[in-house]
Each structure stands twice: as C-alpha cells, then as structure tokens.
Amino acid sequence: MHKGSCLCGAIQIEVTGDLPEADACHCSQCRKQSGHYWASIDVPTSAVTIRGGDQVRWYQSSEKVRRGFCQTCGSFLFWDPIHHDKIAIAMGCFDQPTGTKIWSHIFVGDKGDYYEIEPGVLQKDQ
C-alpha cells in the first residue's frame, strides 16, 4: 500500500499494490495547471481509496478529461479520463519511498523551453 496526500492533508490517498512506472506529461495544459511538467501514475480506480473526497474539486479540461485538486490548498492531484476505469495520480503527493520511476515523457513537442529532459528515457510526441 502506498499513501499520499495534498499539501494541507485534507485529502488522503491510498493505492493498493505496487506503483507502476510514471509518465511525465509536457502538454501545455499539464504545465499550466501543475506549474511544470506533470508526473503521474495510471492506476485502476478499484486500487485507489480517497479520504476527504468531498474536498476534491474537479475542473473539466476537455470532453474526455477532468482534473482534480484540493479545494483548500489547491494541490493538483488527479487526471481522470472520464468513462475509463483508471485514474492518474500525481507522483508528488506520495510519501517516500515510492519504489518507482519515470519511464516515459509524453507531449515533448509542447515542453517548456526552460528545461531539458534527461537522456535515456522514452520520449513521445503524444
């Protein structure tokens, strides 16, 4: 079991089992909402327990996706593809150690010009 939370602790997250490897998304929406690129894991919703779920506010960023954040501290926690049985959870919310790493960078064509992506990790345009 892996535990995490938002900055203020109003939302507590538990994921059953090992964490999969993470993706880092460089699209403009993720960069604008997170303040940098968005690193997250995709897990089945059945593996996730959210305590303080009434504190989560959702922003519908497209027809297919909503983004969840804490209404108190503003922590960006979830990327939820509507009508799928999975949810992406921010790597930054997990307590250490996570036992995982970033395996790929996506939407690298949109990345900010102020940083570089480390060599040796898969990079995709989408």
Protein Blocks (a to p, Z undefined) as FASTA:
>chain_A
ZZdddfkomaccddedjdddddddfbfklmmmnopacddddddfklpccehklmpccddf
bfkbccdddfklopafbdcdehiabdcddfklpccdehiacfbdehklmpcfkbccdehi
acdfZZ
